[in-house]
Amino acid sequence: MPAESTTLGAEACAEHLGREIAIGFPLVLALAGSVERIAVATDMNHHNHPMSAAVDWFHGDRKLVVNGTAVLIMHSPMTADGAKDWSRVLEQIMAAER
């Protein structure tokens, strides 16, 4: 998600406004317990961004339960033509059980 100005101070806003930031992990913690399932999926190249590289640790197949919420953290799989297959992310999180 891009950084935005509603919660950043003026100095930080000027530096980070519009820059992509890794918000998935804080969102998991904020929403866990209030929804049944959460998927954090990236379309970034894990060779180009440290947070995307950290997603490799989860392997997309680790079952996580945070405050009773099923959590899936993964890279979006690729289709045969090289596009990201967001439907597979949806299938995987819907199959996750709490």
N, CA, C and O atoms as a printed pandas DataFrame, in Angstrom:
     atom_number atom_name residue_name chain_id  residue_number  x_coord  y_coord  z_coord
0              1         N          MET        A               1    0.848   -1.172    0.000
1              2        CA          MET        A               1    0.000    0.000    0.000
2              3         C          MET        A               1    0.893    1.235    0.000
3              4         O          MET        A               1    1.988    1.199    0.561
4              5         N          PRO        A               2    0.461    2.290   -0.598
5              6        CA          PRO        A               2    1.274    3.507   -0.563
6              7         C          PRO        A               2    1.160    4.208    0.786
7              8         O          PRO        A               2    0.134    4.129    1.462
8              9         N          ALA        A               3    2.226    4.890    1.159
9             10        CA          ALA        A               3    2.171    5.728    2.355
10            11         C          ALA        A               3    1.170    6.840    2.103
11            12         O          ALA        A               3    0.983    7.271    0.965
12            13         N          GLU        A               4    0.519    7.309    3.178
13            14        CA          GLU        A               4   -0.465    8.374    3.009
14            15         C          GLU        A               4   -0.340    9.386    4.144
15            16         O          GLU        A               4    0.308    9.130    5.158
16            17         N          SER        A               5   -0.966   10.525    3.953
17            18        CA          SER        A               5   -0.704   11.668    4.823
18            19         C          SER        A               5   -1.579   11.752    6.071
19            20         O          SER        A               5   -1.359   12.643    6.892
20            21         N          THR        A               6   -2.553   10.872    6.252
21            22        CA          THR        A               6   -3.430   11.036    7.410
22            23         C          THR        A               6   -2.784   10.641    8.730
23            24         O          THR        A               6   -3.211   11.121    9.780
24            25         N          THR        A               7   -1.774    9.786    8.712
25            26        CA          THR        A               7   -1.143    9.366    9.965
26            27         C          THR        A               7    0.341    9.694   10.036
27            28         O          THR        A               7    0.956    9.513   11.087
28            29         N          LEU        A               8    0.922   10.163    8.965
29            30        CA          LEU        A               8    2.342   10.519    8.965
30            31         C          LEU        A               8    2.523   11.980    9.355
31            32         O          LEU        A               8    1.683   12.828    9.058
32            33         N          GLY        A               9    3.639   12.255   10.029
33            34        CA          GLY        A               9    3.986   13.642   10.287
34            35         C          GLY        A               9    4.393   14.323    8.994
35            36         O          GLY        A               9    4.641   13.650    7.993
36            37         N          ALA        A              10    4.465   15.646    8.997
37            38        CA          ALA        A              10    4.757   16.410    7.776
38            39         C          ALA        A              10    6.094   16.019    7.156
39            40         O          ALA        A              10    6.194   15.871    5.938
40            41         N          GLU        A              11    7.113   15.853    7.980
41            42        CA          GLU        A              11    8.444   15.512    7.455
42            43         C          GLU        A              11    8.453   14.113    6.837
43            44         O          GLU        A              11    8.962   13.919    5.733
44            45         N          ALA        A              12    7.893   13.150    7.549
45            46        CA          ALA        A              12    7.837   11.784    7.028
46            47         C          ALA        A              12    6.944   11.714    5.799
47            48         O          ALA        A              12    7.229   10.976    4.856
48            49         N          CYS        A              13    5.876   12.476    5.812
49            50        CA          CYS        A              13    4.959   12.489    4.677
50            51         C          CYS        A              13    5.683   12.931    3.408
51            52         O          CYS        A              13    5.533   12.314    2.353
52            53         N          ALA        A              14    6.447   13.972    3.512
53            54        CA          ALA        A              14    7.177   14.479    2.352
54            55         C          ALA        A              14    8.152   13.431    1.828
55            56         O          ALA        A              14    8.359   13.317    0.620
56            57         N          GLU        A              15    8.744   12.674    2.732
57            58        CA          GLU        A              15    9.735   11.667    2.334
58            59         C          GLU        A              15    9.103   10.403    1.767
59            60         O          GLU        A              15    9.657    9.794    0.852
60            61         N          HIS        A              16    7.951   10.001    2.296
61            62        CA          HIS        A              16    7.378    8.697    1.949
62            63         C          HIS        A              16    6.070    8.738    1.176
63            64         O          HIS        A              16    5.596    7.686    0.747
64            65         N          LEU        A              17    5.470    9.892    0.980
65            66        CA          LEU        A              17    4.186    9.977    0.303
66            67         C          LEU        A              17    4.251    9.298   -1.064
67            68         O          LEU        A              17    5.112    9.616   -1.885
68            69         N          GLY        A              18    3.345    8.376   -1.295
69            70        CA          GLY        A              18    3.274    7.667   -2.570
70            71         C          GLY        A              18    4.187    6.469   -2.676
71            72         O          GLY        A              18    4.040    5.668   -3.599
72            73         N          ARG        A              19    5.130    6.321   -1.756
73            74        CA          ARG        A              19    6.046    5.179   -1.772
74            75         C          ARG        A              19    5.314    3.947   -1.262
75            76         O          ARG        A              19    4.555    4.031   -0.296
76            77         N          GLU        A              20    5.537    2.794   -1.911
77            78        CA          GLU        A              20    4.920    1.566   -1.425
78            79         C          GLU        A              20    5.571    1.151   -0.119
79            80         O          GLU        A              20    6.793    1.194    0.025
80            81         N          ILE        A              21    4.749    0.755    0.817
81            82        CA          ILE        A              21    5.250    0.275    2.098
82            83         C          ILE        A              21    4.581   -1.063    2.402
83            84         O          ILE        A              21    3.482   -1.343    1.924
84            85         N          ALA        A              22    5.250   -1.872    3.193
85            86        CA          ALA        A              22    4.717   -3.191    3.551
86            87         C          ALA        A              22    3.742   -3.027    4.707
87            88         O          ALA        A              22    4.158   -2.902    5.859
88            89         N          ILE        A              23    2.472   -3.027    4.413
89            90        CA          ILE        A              23    1.448   -2.806    5.427
90            91         C          ILE        A              23    0.750   -4.104    5.813
91            92         O          ILE        A              23    0.002   -4.127    6.791
92            93         N          GLY        A              24    0.973   -5.173    5.075
93            94        CA          GLY        A              24    0.268   -6.428    5.323
94            95         C          GLY        A              24    0.426   -6.965    6.727
95            96         O          GLY        A              24   -0.552   -7.397    7.338
96            97         N          PHE        A              25    1.641   -6.947    7.252
97            98        CA          PHE        A              25    1.855   -7.517    8.575
98            99         C          PHE        A              25    1.166   -6.718    9.676
99           100         O          PHE        A              25    0.544   -7.328   10.545
100          101         N          PRO        A              26    1.242   -5.392    9.689
101          102        CA          PRO        A              26    0.470   -4.659   10.696
102          103         C          PRO        A              26   -1.038   -4.851   10.539
103          104         O          PRO        A              26   -1.759   -4.869   11.537
104          105         N          LEU        A              27   -1.525   -4.994    9.313
105          106        CA          LEU        A              27   -2.955   -5.221    9.112
106          107         C          LEU        A              27   -3.391   -6.560    9.689
107          108         O          LEU        A              27   -4.482   -6.667   10.249
108          109         N          VAL        A              28   -2.540   -7.594    9.556
109          110        CA          VAL        A              28   -2.862   -8.891   10.151
110          111         C          VAL        A              28   -3.099   -8.729   11.640
111          112         O          VAL        A              28   -4.090   -9.225   12.176
112          113         N          LEU        A              29   -2.196   -8.040   12.305
113          114        CA          LEU        A              29   -2.318   -7.873   13.750
114          115         C          LEU        A              29   -3.528   -7.020   14.127
115          116         O          LEU        A              29   -4.187   -7.282   15.133
116          117         N          ALA        A              30   -3.816   -6.006   13.325
117          118        CA          ALA        A              30   -4.947   -5.129   13.619
118          119         C          ALA        A              30   -6.289   -5.830   13.406
119          120         O          ALA        A              30   -7.243   -5.568   14.138
120          121         N          LEU        A              31   -6.372   -6.714   12.416
121          122        CA          LEU        A              31   -7.651   -7.331   12.062
122          123         C          LEU        A              31   -7.865   -8.715   12.677
123          124         O          LEU        A              31   -9.000   -9.185   12.762
124          125         N          ALA        A              32   -6.785   -9.366   13.103
125          126        CA          ALA        A              32   -6.909  -10.717   13.648
126          127         C          ALA        A              32   -7.874  -10.725   14.825
127          128         O          ALA        A              32   -7.810   -9.882   15.720
128          129         N          GLY        A              33   -8.754  -11.689   14.793
129          130        CA          GLY        A              33   -9.756  -11.804   15.840
130          131         C          GLY        A              33  -11.085  -11.193   15.452
131          132         O          GLY        A              33  -12.104  -11.491   16.076
132          133         N          SER        A              34  -11.100  -10.343   14.435
133          134        CA          SER        A              34  -12.359   -9.712   14.032
134          135         C          SER        A              34  -12.869  -10.223   12.690
135          136         O          SER        A              34  -13.988   -9.900   12.290
136          137         N          VAL        A              35  -12.062  -11.016   11.992
137          138        CA          VAL        A              35  -12.478  -11.632   10.731
138          139         C          VAL        A              35  -12.064  -13.104   10.751
139          140         O          VAL        A              35  -11.231  -13.499   11.568
140          141         N          GLU        A              36  -12.629  -13.910    9.871
141          142        CA          GLU        A              36  -12.322  -15.343    9.849
142          143         C          GLU        A              36  -10.993  -15.653    9.178
143          144         O          GLU        A              36  -10.254  -16.528    9.629
144          145         N          ARG        A              37  -10.684  -14.925    8.085
145          146        CA          ARG        A              37   -9.503  -15.238    7.277
146          147         C          ARG        A              37   -8.838  -13.948    6.809
147          148         O          ARG        A              37   -9.498  -12.947    6.531
148          149         N          ILE        A              38   -7.512  -14.005    6.732
149          150        CA          ILE        A              38   -6.738  -12.885    6.184
150          151         C          ILE        A              38   -5.677  -13.477    5.270
151          152         O          ILE        A              38   -4.995  -14.430    5.646
152          153         N          ALA        A              39   -5.534  -12.918    4.066
153          154        CA          ALA        A              39   -4.442  -13.296    3.168
154          155         C          ALA        A              39   -3.580  -12.072    2.920
155          156         O          ALA        A              39   -4.079  -11.000    2.578
156          157         N          VAL        A              40   -2.282  -12.248    3.098
157          158        CA          VAL        A              40   -1.311  -11.223    2.726
158          159         C          VAL        A              40   -0.540  -11.817    1.567
159          160         O          VAL        A              40    0.226  -12.764    1.744
160          161         N          ALA        A              41   -0.740  -11.262    0.377
161          162        CA          ALA        A              41   -0.101  -11.788   -0.819
162          163         C          ALA        A              41    0.612  -10.658   -1.535
163          164         O          ALA        A              41    0.078   -9.556   -1.660
164          165         N          THR        A              42    1.805  -10.931   -2.000
165          166        CA          THR        A              42    2.580   -9.910   -2.692
166          167         C          THR        A              42    2.747  -10.255   -4.160
167          168         O          THR        A              42    2.811  -11.424   -4.538
168          169         N          ASP        A              43    2.817   -9.226   -4.970
169          170        CA          ASP        A              43    3.119   -9.434   -6.381
170          171         C          ASP        A              43    4.538   -8.962   -6.694
171          172         O          ASP        A              43    4.951   -8.932   -7.853
172          173         N          MET        A              44    5.281   -8.594   -5.642
173          174        CA          MET        A              44    6.639   -8.072   -5.831
174          175         C          MET        A              44    7.620   -9.209   -6.104
175          176         O          MET        A              44    7.385  -10.357   -5.727
176          177         N          ASN        A              45    8.704   -8.870   -6.758
177          178        CA          ASN        A              45    9.800   -9.811   -6.968
178          179         C          ASN        A              45   10.612   -9.890   -5.682
179          180         O          ASN        A              45   11.124   -8.877   -5.207
180          181         N          HIS        A              46   10.731  -11.072   -5.125
181          182        CA          HIS        A              46   11.426  -11.204   -3.845
182          183         C          HIS        A              46   12.927  -10.911   -3.941
183          184         O          HIS        A              46   13.605  -10.847   -2.915
184          185         N          HIS        A              47   13.442  -10.737   -5.131
185          186        CA          HIS        A              47   14.843  -10.347   -5.294
186          187         C          HIS        A              47   15.017   -8.833   -5.260
187          188         O          HIS        A              47   16.141   -8.334   -5.199
188          189         N          ASN        A              48   13.899   -8.101   -5.299
189          190        CA          ASN        A              48   13.974   -6.642   -5.399
190          191         C          ASN        A              48   13.527   -5.885   -4.158
191          192         O          ASN        A              48   13.716   -4.671   -4.091
192          193         N          HIS        A              49   12.941   -6.560   -3.171
193          194        CA          HIS        A              49   12.438   -5.851   -2.002
194          195         C          HIS        A              49   12.596   -6.728   -0.757
195          196         O          HIS        A              49   12.199   -7.894   -0.776
196          197         N          PRO        A              50   13.168   -6.187    0.322
197          198        CA          PRO        A              50   13.405   -7.018    1.510
198          199         C          PRO        A              50   12.133   -7.557    2.147
199          200         O          PRO        A              50   12.144   -8.681    2.649
200          201         N          MET        A              51   11.054   -6.813    2.148
201          202        CA          MET        A              51    9.829   -7.330    2.758
202          203         C          MET        A              51    9.251   -8.467    1.926
203          204         O          MET        A              51    8.722   -9.434    2.474
204          205         N          SER        A              52    9.350   -8.354    0.615
205          206        CA          SER        A              52    8.893   -9.445   -0.235
206          207         C          SER        A              52    9.762  -10.680   -0.030
207          208         O          SER        A              52    9.255  -11.801   -0.048
208          209         N          ALA        A              53   11.058  -10.488    0.163
209          210        CA          ALA        A              53   11.950  -11.617    0.439
210          211         C          ALA        A              53   11.577  -12.295    1.752
211          212         O          ALA        A              53   11.705  -13.514    1.871
212          213         N          ALA        A              54   11.116  -11.527    2.741
213          214        CA          ALA        A              54   10.710  -12.096    4.023
214          215         C          ALA        A              54    9.497  -13.009    3.865
215          216         O          ALA        A              54    9.319  -13.939    4.651
216          217         N          VAL        A              55    8.667  -12.757    2.866
217          218        CA          VAL        A              55    7.493  -13.593    2.629
218          219         C          VAL        A              55    7.923  -15.016    2.267
219          220         O          VAL        A              55    7.173  -15.964    2.503
220          221         N          ASP        A              56    9.117  -15.175    1.699
221          222        CA          ASP        A              56    9.616  -16.509    1.358
222          223         C          ASP        A              56    9.636  -17.437    2.574
223          224         O          ASP        A              56    9.449  -18.645    2.429
224          225         N          TRP        A              57    9.856  -16.893    3.752
225          226        CA          TRP        A              57    9.953  -17.709    4.954
226          227         C          TRP        A              57    8.662  -18.472    5.210
227          228         O          TRP        A              57    8.695  -19.563    5.781
228          229         N          PHE        A              58    7.538  -17.925    4.802
229          230        CA          PHE        A              58    6.250  -18.555    5.082
230          231         C          PHE        A              58    5.907  -19.659    4.088
231          232         O          PHE        A              58    5.029  -20.475    4.370
232          233         N          HIS        A              59    6.560  -19.711    2.951
233          234        CA          HIS        A              59    6.397  -20.746    1.927
234          235         C          HIS        A              59    4.979  -20.845    1.370
235          236         O          HIS        A              59    4.720  -21.706    0.530
236          237         N          GLY        A              60    4.059  -19.999    1.807
237          238        CA          GLY        A              60    2.688  -20.030    1.305
238          239         C          GLY        A              60    1.883  -21.223    1.772
239          240         O          GLY        A              60    0.722  -21.378    1.392
240          241         N          ASP        A              61    2.493  -22.080    2.605
241          242        CA          ASP        A              61    1.764  -23.273    3.036
242          243         C          ASP        A              61    1.736  -23.447    4.551
243          244         O          ASP        A              61    1.237  -24.459    5.044
244          245         N          ARG        A              62    2.256  -22.491    5.286
245          246        CA          ARG        A              62    2.228  -22.583    6.740
246          247         C          ARG        A              62    0.872  -22.134    7.248
247          248         O          ARG        A              62    0.380  -21.060    6.899
248          249         N          LYS        A              63    0.278  -22.979    8.081
249          250        CA          LYS        A              63   -1.007  -22.597    8.662
250          251         C          LYS        A              63   -0.736  -21.733    9.878
251          252         O          LYS        A              63   -0.109  -22.175   10.840
252          253         N          LEU        A              64   -1.209  -20.506    9.828
253          254        CA          LEU        A              64   -1.075  -19.593   10.942
254          255         C          LEU        A              64   -2.463  -19.260   11.472
255          256         O          LEU        A              64   -3.400  -19.067   10.698
256          257         N          VAL        A              65   -2.589  -19.196   12.760
257          258        CA          VAL        A              65   -3.830  -18.748   13.379
258          259         C          VAL        A              65   -3.441  -17.657   14.361
259          260         O          VAL        A              65   -2.664  -17.888   15.288
260          261         N          VAL        A              66   -3.984  -16.475   14.153
261          262        CA          VAL        A              66   -3.697  -15.326   15.003
262          263         C          VAL        A              66   -5.026  -14.876   15.614
263          264         O          VAL        A              66   -5.929  -14.443   14.899
264          265         N          ASN        A              67   -5.137  -14.980   16.913
265          266        CA          ASN        A              67   -6.382  -14.611   17.621
266          267         C          ASN        A              67   -7.621  -15.248   16.994
267          268         O          ASN        A              67   -8.669  -14.612   16.890
268          269         N          GLY        A              68   -7.491  -16.508   16.578
269          270        CA          GLY        A              68   -8.623  -17.224   16.005
270          271         C          GLY        A              68   -8.864  -16.972   14.534
271          272         O          GLY        A              68   -9.807  -17.520   13.964
272          273         N          THR        A              69   -8.034  -16.157   13.904
273          274        CA          THR        A              69   -8.168  -15.857   12.477
274          275         C          THR        A              69   -7.149  -16.665   11.677
275          276         O          THR        A              69   -5.965  -16.680   12.015
276          277         N          ALA        A              70   -7.606  -17.342   10.611
277          278        CA          ALA        A              70   -6.699  -18.055    9.718
278          279         C          ALA        A              70   -5.931  -17.023    8.892
279          280         O          ALA        A              70   -6.533  -16.144    8.276
280          281         N          VAL        A              71   -4.609  -17.133    8.881
281          282        CA          VAL        A              71   -3.763  -16.162    8.182
282          283         C          VAL        A              71   -2.900  -16.891    7.156
283          284         O          VAL        A              71   -2.241  -17.878    7.483
284          285         N          LEU        A              72   -2.904  -16.412    5.939
285          286        CA          LEU        A              72   -2.084  -16.934    4.858
286          287         C          LEU        A              72   -1.162  -15.823    4.388
287          288         O          LEU        A              72   -1.621  -14.730    4.054
288          289         N          ILE        A              73    0.137  -16.097    4.360
289          290        CA          ILE        A              73    1.124  -15.125    3.875
290          291         C          ILE        A              73    1.886  -15.801    2.748
291          292         O          ILE        A              73    2.509  -16.845    2.941
292          293         N          MET        A              74    1.829  -15.194    1.570
293          294        CA          MET        A              74    2.408  -15.859    0.391
294          295         C          MET        A              74    2.703  -14.877   -0.738
295          296         O          MET        A              74    2.244  -13.735   -0.735
296          297         N          HIS        A              75    3.487  -15.362   -1.706
297          298        CA          HIS        A              75    3.630  -14.661   -2.980
298          299         C          HIS        A              75    2.485  -15.144   -3.868
299          300         O          HIS        A              75    2.127  -16.321   -3.827
300          301         N          SER        A              76    1.920  -14.266   -4.654
301          302        CA          SER        A              76    0.890  -14.694   -5.585
302          303         C          SER        A              76    1.534  -15.605   -6.628
303          304         O          SER        A              76    2.558  -15.249   -7.210
304          305         N          PRO        A              77    0.941  -16.782   -6.870
305          306        CA          PRO        A              77    1.498  -17.679   -7.888
306          307         C          PRO        A              77    1.391  -17.074   -9.283
307          308         O          PRO        A              77    0.610  -16.152   -9.516
308          309         N          MET        A              78    2.172  -17.598  -10.186
309          310        CA          MET        A              78    2.175  -17.129  -11.574
310          311         C          MET        A              78    1.278  -18.022  -12.430
311          312         O          MET        A              78    1.151  -19.222  -12.185
312          313         N          THR        A              79    0.663  -17.412  -13.435
313          314        CA          THR        A              79   -0.080  -18.179  -14.436
314          315         C          THR        A              79    0.904  -18.608  -15.520
315          316         O          THR        A              79    2.073  -18.223  -15.500
316          317         N          ALA        A              80    0.425  -19.397  -16.452
317          318        CA          ALA        A              80    1.288  -19.877  -17.542
318          319         C          ALA        A              80    1.853  -18.738  -18.380
319          320         O          ALA        A              80    2.948  -18.857  -18.929
320          321         N          ASP        A              81    1.107  -17.623  -18.482
321          322        CA          ASP        A              81    1.583  -16.498  -19.291
322          323         C          ASP        A              81    2.388  -15.472  -18.483
323          324         O          ASP        A              81    2.720  -14.403  -18.995
324          325         N          GLY        A              82    2.704  -15.800  -17.215
325          326        CA          GLY        A              82    3.553  -14.924  -16.409
326          327         C          GLY        A              82    2.822  -13.887  -15.579
327          328         O          GLY        A              82    3.459  -13.104  -14.874
328          329         N          ALA        A              83    1.502  -13.865  -15.648
329          330        CA          ALA        A              83    0.729  -12.927  -14.823
330          331         C          ALA        A              83    0.558  -13.521  -13.420
331          332         O          ALA        A              83    0.756  -14.720  -13.227
332          333         N          LYS        A              84    0.198  -12.700  -12.462
333          334        CA          LYS        A              84   -0.072  -13.180  -11.113
334          335         C          LYS        A              84   -1.467  -13.794  -11.056
335          336         O          LYS        A              84   -2.418  -13.248  -11.616
336          337         N          ASP        A              85   -1.579  -14.912  -10.387
337          338        CA          ASP        A              85   -2.840  -15.651  -10.313
338          339         C          ASP        A              85   -3.522  -15.375   -8.976
339          340         O          ASP        A              85   -3.408  -16.160   -8.035
340          341         N          TRP        A              86   -4.238  -14.244   -8.904
341          342        CA          TRP        A              86   -4.898  -13.839   -7.670
342          343         C          TRP        A              86   -6.016  -14.795   -7.285
343          344         O          TRP        A              86   -6.356  -14.889   -6.106
344          345         N          SER        A              87   -6.598  -15.506   -8.244
345          346        CA          SER        A              87   -7.658  -16.458   -7.915
346          347         C          SER        A              87   -7.104  -17.607   -7.074
347          348         O          SER        A              87   -7.817  -18.148   -6.229
348          349         N          ARG        A              88   -5.856  -17.982   -7.289
349          350        CA          ARG        A              88   -5.240  -19.047   -6.468
350          351         C          ARG        A              88   -5.049  -18.584   -5.033
351          352         O          ARG        A              88   -5.195  -19.379   -4.105
352          353         N          VAL        A              89   -4.724  -17.302   -4.834
353          354        CA          VAL        A              89   -4.608  -16.763   -3.476
354          355         C          VAL        A              89   -5.968  -16.882   -2.786
355          356         O          VAL        A              89   -6.051  -17.333   -1.643
356          357         N          LEU        A              90   -7.024  -16.479   -3.475
357          358        CA          LEU        A              90   -8.372  -16.556   -2.920
358          359         C          LEU        A              90   -8.750  -18.001   -2.596
359          360         O          LEU        A              90   -9.309  -18.271   -1.533
360          361         N          GLU        A              91   -8.447  -18.930   -3.506
361          362        CA          GLU        A              91   -8.739  -20.340   -3.262
362          363         C          GLU        A              91   -8.031  -20.842   -2.007
363          364         O          GLU        A              91   -8.625  -21.553   -1.196
364          365         N          GLN        A              92   -6.775  -20.473   -1.850
365          366        CA          GLN        A              92   -5.994  -20.946   -0.714
366          367         C          GLN        A              92   -6.492  -20.371    0.611
367          368         O          GLN        A              92   -6.554  -21.093    1.606
368          369         N          ILE        A              93   -6.844  -19.094    0.641
369          370        CA          ILE        A              93   -7.310  -18.533    1.907
370          371         C          ILE        A              93   -8.702  -19.055    2.240
371          372         O          ILE        A              93   -9.023  -19.219    3.417
372          373         N          MET        A              94   -9.539  -19.321    1.238
373          374        CA          MET        A              94  -10.868  -19.854    1.513
374          375         C          MET        A              94  -10.777  -21.298    2.010
375          376         O          MET        A              94  -11.670  -21.751    2.727
376          377         N          ALA        A              95   -9.731  -22.023    1.651
377          378        CA          ALA        A              95   -9.542  -23.393    2.112
378          379         C          ALA        A              95   -8.931  -23.433    3.519
379          380         O          ALA        A              95   -8.973  -24.473    4.177
380          381         N          ALA        A              96   -8.379  -22.343    3.973
381          382        CA          ALA        A              96   -7.741  -22.308    5.301
382          383         C          ALA        A              96   -8.801  -22.404    6.386
383          384         O          ALA        A              96   -9.857  -21.776    6.309
384          385         N          GLU        A              97   -8.498  -23.197    7.387
385          386        CA          GLU        A              97   -9.417  -23.335    8.517
386          387         C          GLU        A              97   -8.819  -22.694    9.746
387          388         O          GLU        A              97   -7.603  -22.679    9.937
388          389         N          ARG        A              98   -9.705  -22.160   10.581
389          390        CA          ARG        A              98   -9.256  -21.550   11.834
390          391         C          ARG        A              98   -8.974  -22.610   12.858
391          392         O          ARG        A              98   -8.583  -22.295   13.982
